[in-house]
Amino acid sequence: MTPSARPAPVRFVPLVRLAEVPVIVQFGRVGRSVRSRQRDWLHPPLEKDPMTTGGYDPSKEPYNQGGEPDPQQGGYPPPPGSYPPPGNYPPPQGNYPPAGGYPPPQGNYPPPGGYPPPPGNYPPQGGYPPPPGNYPSGGSQYGGFGAPTQLNVGEAIGYGWKKFSQNAGVWIAFVVAAALIQFVINVIFGGFDTNELSALSIIGAIVSVFVSILIQAAYVRGALHETDGNRPSFGSFFQFENIGAVVVASLLVSLMTVVGFILLIIPGFIVIFLTWWTLQFVIDRNEQPVDAIKSSFRAISSNVGPLLLLALALVGINILGAIPCGLGLLVTIPLTIIASTYAYRVTTGRGVAP
């Protein structure tokens, strides 16, 4: 190195420029400023969450590059077609009434719930008067029976006696008239030889059977009047119109009885017992002969025990009535017919007048 040669001066670069983060100044206003910049550089501040803070700015959305207005502020133009907003639709074409305001129907119809009462003075629903005579309910349709009503034999016989005693004159007169008619027929046709078949004997037999059937039906008609609460007169015994059904039903019962007696006798008594009420069903309910026989079978079969006791009791009463020269039959025959008809009404649930 020559004395004249001077070393090149050394240049010092400030630490602040080299590190960008001045660490030499640790206090004072300058130090705080430097530390603040250091935090911002190392940990940049987070933007506010638009879902929690409400600070959403649609202009800063990366997809909103065109600067579209905020949809929440109502800045979007209406869609194509210019539909009106909900709730403000124009009225429909035509003169349709508004909802809930339909005009009344044509005609003077009453409002719902205000219908006029039906023609006639019918009682209101639920307020029907009791049936006349307080008859018990059940078994009101032809040929059909409800649960069998328990029949009391003593009450049936007592009812027959009470009704007979209240109208004894008419009943006795009818029994006498019926006996005289049969006596006259027997006298007229009984003088011919029955062993010799002739036209007159055949006619006599037919007339006798026909009269016997009519007399039996008249007894039943009178007993039905009693159970209805109508005290019969002499002419009331013949108030039935279905004479043809009465005759046919009686002939069928007679034929069945004859066949039953041929078959060891006992079936004949069974037929007599089960067809006991055939005429009651024909006269009272106007049933056809076969239907009446079936109805009698069903009704008596539904209450065999009490009815069998009643039948035996009535047979015994008639036997006692026949002992004093048959005079007791003037009482026992009406009593028997009324008691059996009472049992028919009670068993079938038709009811009887007190």
C-alpha positions in Angstrom: 0.0 0.0 0.0 1.4 3.3 -0.9 1.2 6.2 1.5 -0.7 8.1 -0.9 -3.3 5.4 -1.3 -6.3 5.9 0.9 -8.6 3.0 1.7 -12.1 3.1 0.3 -14.6 4.3 2.8 -17.0 1.7 4.2 -20.7 2.4 3.7 -23.1 1.3 6.4 -26.6 0.5 5.5 -29.2 1.3 8.3 -30.7 -1.7 10.0 -34.2 -0.3 9.5 -33.9 -0.7 5.7 -32.4 -4.2 5.8 -34.8 -5.8 8.1 -38.0 -3.9 7.3 -38.9 -4.6 10.8 -36.9 -2.3 13.0 -36.0 -4.1 16.2 -33.4 -1.5 17.4 -36.1 0.9 18.4 -38.1 -0.8 21.2 -39.7 2.0 23.0 -41.3 5.4 22.4 -43.8 6.3 19.7 -41.7 4.9 16.9 -41.5 1.5 18.6 -45.2 1.2 18.9 -45.7 2.1 15.3 -43.2 -0.5 14.2 -44.8 -3.2 16.3 -48.2 -2.4 14.9 -47.0 -2.7 11.4 -45.3 -6.0 12.4 -48.6 -7.4 13.6 -50.5 -6.3 10.6 -47.9 -7.9 8.3 -47.8 -11.2 10.2 -51.6 -11.4 11.1 -53.7 -9.4 8.7 -57.2 -8.5 10.1 -60.1 -10.7 9.2 -63.2 -9.4 7.4 -66.5 -9.4 9.3 -68.7 -12.5 8.9 -71.7 -11.4 6.8 -73.8 -14.2 8.4 -73.3 -13.1 12.0 -72.5 -9.4 11.9 -74.7 -8.2 9.0 -71.8 -6.6 7.3 -72.2 -8.3 4.0 -71.3 -6.0 1.2 -72.5 -7.3 -2.2 -70.2 -4.9 -4.0 -67.2 -6.7 -2.6 -68.5 -10.1 -3.7 -65.9 -11.7 -6.1 -68.8 -12.8 -8.3 -70.4 -9.4 -8.3 -67.8 -7.8 -10.6 -70.4 -5.7 -12.4 -71.5 -3.9 -9.3 -75.0 -5.2 -9.2 -77.2 -3.7 -6.6 -78.1 -5.4 -3.4 -81.0 -7.8 -3.8 -82.2 -7.1 -0.3 -82.8 -3.5 -1.3 -85.2 -4.3 -4.0 -83.0 -3.1 -6.8 -83.4 -6.0 -9.2 -85.6 -5.2 -12.3 -88.8 -7.2 -12.6 -88.5 -10.5 -14.5 -89.6 -10.9 -18.1 -93.4 -10.9 -18.5 -93.9 -8.3 -15.8 -96.1 -10.5 -13.6 -97.7 -8.5 -10.8 -96.4 -9.1 -7.3 -98.1 -11.7 -5.2 -101.4 -10.6 -3.8 -102.1 -8.1 -6.5 -103.4 -10.3 -9.3 -105.8 -8.6 -11.7 -109.4 -9.8 -11.5 -110.2 -12.9 -13.7 -111.9 -12.5 -17.0 -115.6 -12.7 -16.8 -118.1 -11.8 -14.1 -117.1 -14.4 -11.6 -118.1 -13.6 -8.1 -115.3 -13.1 -5.6 -114.3 -16.0 -3.3 -116.7 -16.5 -0.5 -119.3 -14.3 -2.1 -121.3 -16.6 -4.4 -124.8 -15.4 -5.2 -127.7 -17.4 -3.7 -128.9 -20.4 -5.7 -131.8 -20.0 -8.1 -135.1 -20.4 -6.4 -136.3 -19.8 -2.9 -134.5 -22.6 -1.2 -134.3 -22.4 2.6 -130.9 -21.9 4.1 -129.1 -25.1 5.5 -130.6 -26.2 8.7 -133.8 -24.3 8.2 -135.9 -26.7 6.1 -139.6 -26.3 6.6 -141.4 -29.1 8.5 -142.7 -32.0 6.4 -146.4 -32.0 5.3 -148.7 -33.2 8.0 -148.6 -32.9 11.7 -145.9 -35.4 12.4 -144.3 -35.3 15.8 -140.7 -34.1 16.0 -137.9 -36.7 15.9 -137.5 -38.3 19.2 -140.9 -37.2 20.4 -143.2 -39.9 19.1 -146.2 -40.7 21.3 -146.4 -44.1 22.9 -148.2 -46.8 20.9 -151.9 -47.1 21.6 -152.7 -49.5 24.4 -149.0 -49.6 25.6 -148.4 -52.8 23.6 -145.0 -54.4 24.1 -142.6 -54.0 21.2 -141.1 -56.7 19.0 -142.2 -59.1 16.2 -144.3 -56.5 14.4 -143.5 -57.8 10.9 -145.4 -60.6 9.3 -143.8 -64.0 9.8 -140.9 -62.7 11.9 -140.6 -62.9 15.6 -138.3 -61.3 18.2 -137.1 -62.9 21.3 -140.0 -65.1 22.7 -141.9 -63.5 25.5 -142.3 -65.6 28.6 -145.9 -66.7 28.7 -147.6 -67.3 32.0 -150.3 -70.0 31.8 -152.3 -68.6 34.7 -152.4 -65.1 33.2 -153.6 -66.5 29.8 -156.5 -68.4 31.4 -157.3 -65.4 33.6 -157.3 -63.1 30.6 -159.7 -65.4 28.8 -162.0 -65.5 31.7 -162.0 -61.8 32.2 -162.8 -61.0 28.6 -165.5 -63.6 28.4 -167.2 -62.4 31.6 -167.1 -58.8 30.3 -169.0 -59.8 27.1 -170.6 -63.1 28.2 -174.0 -62.6 26.6 -172.6 -62.2 23.0 -170.2 -65.1 23.4 -172.8 -67.5 24.8 -175.3 -66.5 22.0 -172.7 -67.2 19.4 -171.8 -70.6 20.9 -175.5 -71.5 20.9 -176.0 -70.3 17.3 -173.0 -72.2 16.1 -174.2 -75.4 17.8 -177.7 -75.1 16.2 -176.2 -74.6 12.7 -174.1 -77.7 13.0 -177.1 -79.6 14.4 -179.3 -78.6 11.5 -176.7 -79.7 9.0 -176.3 -83.0 10.6 -180.1 -83.6 10.7 -180.4 -82.7 7.0 -177.6 -84.8 5.7 -177.3 -87.3 8.5 -180.4 -89.3 7.4 -178.7 -90.6 4.3 -176.7 -93.8 4.3 -173.1 -92.8 4.7 -171.9 -96.2 3.5 -173.4 -95.6 0.1 -171.6 -93.0 -1.9 -174.0 -90.5 -3.5 -174.0 -87.0 -4.7 -176.1 -85.8 -1.8 -173.8 -87.4 0.8 -170.8 -85.8 -0.9 -172.5 -82.4 -0.9 -173.5 -82.9 2.8 -169.9 -83.6 3.8 -168.6 -80.6 1.9 -171.2 -78.3 3.5 -170.5 -79.7 6.9 -166.7 -79.2 6.6 -167.2 -75.7 5.2 -169.5 -74.6 8.0 -167.2 -76.0 10.6 -164.3 -74.1 9.2 -166.3 -70.8 9.1 -167.4 -71.3 12.7 -163.8 -71.9 13.9 -162.6 -68.8 12.0 -165.5 -66.8 13.5 -164.3 -67.8 17.0 -160.8 -66.6 16.2 -162.1 -63.4 14.8 -164.0 -62.7 18.0 -161.0 -63.5 20.1 -158.8 -61.1 18.1 -161.4 -58.3 18.7 -161.1 -59.0 22.4 -157.3 -58.8 22.4 -157.5 -55.6 20.3 -159.7 -54.0 23.0 -162.8 -54.1 20.9 -165.8 -55.8 22.5 -167.3 -57.8 19.6 -170.9 -57.8 18.7 -172.6 -60.8 17.1 -171.9 -59.6 13.6 -168.3 -58.8 14.4 -167.4 -62.6 14.5 -167.7 -62.8 10.7 -165.6 -59.7 9.8 -162.9 -61.4 7.8 -162.4 -61.0 4.0 -159.9 -63.7 3.2 -162.4 -66.6 3.3 -160.6 -68.5 0.6 -157.3 -68.4 2.5 -159.1 -69.5 5.7 -160.7 -72.5 3.9 -157.5 -73.6 2.2 -155.4 -73.3 5.3 -157.9 -75.3 7.3 -158.0 -78.1 4.7 -154.2 -78.3 4.6 -154.1 -78.6 8.4 -156.7 -81.3 8.3 -154.8 -83.2 5.7 -151.6 -83.0 7.6 -153.4 -84.1 10.8 -154.9 -87.2 9.1 -151.5 -88.1 7.7 -150.0 -87.7 11.1 -152.5 -89.9 12.8 -151.9 -92.6 10.2 -148.2 -92.4 11.1 -148.6 -94.0 14.6 -151.0 -91.3 15.9 -148.4 -89.3 17.8 -147.3 -87.3 14.8 -151.0 -86.3 14.4 -151.0 -84.7 17.9 -147.7 -82.9 17.1 -149.3 -81.5 13.9 -152.3 -80.3 15.8 -150.1 -78.6 18.4 -147.7 -76.9 15.9 -150.5 -75.7 13.6 -152.6 -74.3 16.5 -152.3 -70.7 15.4 -152.7 -71.1 11.6 -156.0 -69.3 11.5 -154.7 -66.5 13.7 -151.9 -65.8 11.2 -154.3 -65.9 8.3 -157.0 -63.7 9.8 -154.9 -61.3 11.9 -151.9 -60.9 9.5 -153.6 -61.8 6.2 -150.9 -64.4 5.4 -151.3 -67.0 2.8 -152.1 -70.6 3.9 -148.6 -72.1 3.5 -147.0 -69.0 5.1 -149.5 -69.1 8.0 -148.7 -72.8 8.7 -144.9 -72.0 8.7 -145.4 -69.0 10.9 -147.4 -71.1 13.4 -144.7 -73.7 13.4 -142.0 -71.1 14.1 -143.9 -69.2 16.8 -145.0 -72.3 18.8 -141.5 -73.9 18.4 -139.9 -70.8 19.9 -141.9 -71.2 23.2 -142.8 -74.9 23.4 -142.7 -75.4 27.2 -145.3 -72.8 28.3 -147.5 -73.3 25.3 -147.6 -77.1 25.8 -148.7 -76.5 29.4 -151.3 -74.0 28.3 -152.7 -76.5 25.6 -153.0 -79.3 28.2 -154.7 -76.9 30.6 -157.2 -75.8 28.0 -158.0 -79.4 27.0 -158.7 -80.2 30.6 -161.0 -77.2 31.0 -163.0 -78.2 28.0 -163.3 -81.8 29.3 -164.6 -80.4 32.6 -167.0 -78.2 30.6 -168.4 -81.1 28.7 -169.3 -83.2 31.8 -172.5 -81.4 32.8 -174.4 -82.3 29.6 -172.1 -80.0 27.6 -173.5 -76.9 29.2 -170.1 -75.9 30.5 -168.9 -75.6 27.0 -170.9 -72.4 26.7 -168.2 -70.9 29.0 -165.1 -73.0 28.3 -165.1 -72.7 24.5 -165.0 -68.9 24.5 -162.5 -68.9 27.4 -160.3 -71.4 25.4 -160.3 -69.4 22.2 -159.5 -66.1 23.9 -156.8 -67.6 26.1 -155.1 -69.2 23.0 -155.3 -65.9 21.1 -153.8 -64.1 24.0 -150.9 -66.5 24.0 -150.5 -66.0 20.3 -150.3 -62.2 20.7 -147.9 -62.4 23.6 -145.6 -64.9 22.0 -145.3 -63.0 18.7 -144.9 -59.7 20.5 -148.0 -58.1 19.0 -149.4 -57.1 22.4 -152.8 -57.3 23.9 -155.3 -54.8 25.2 -155.7 -54.8 29.0 
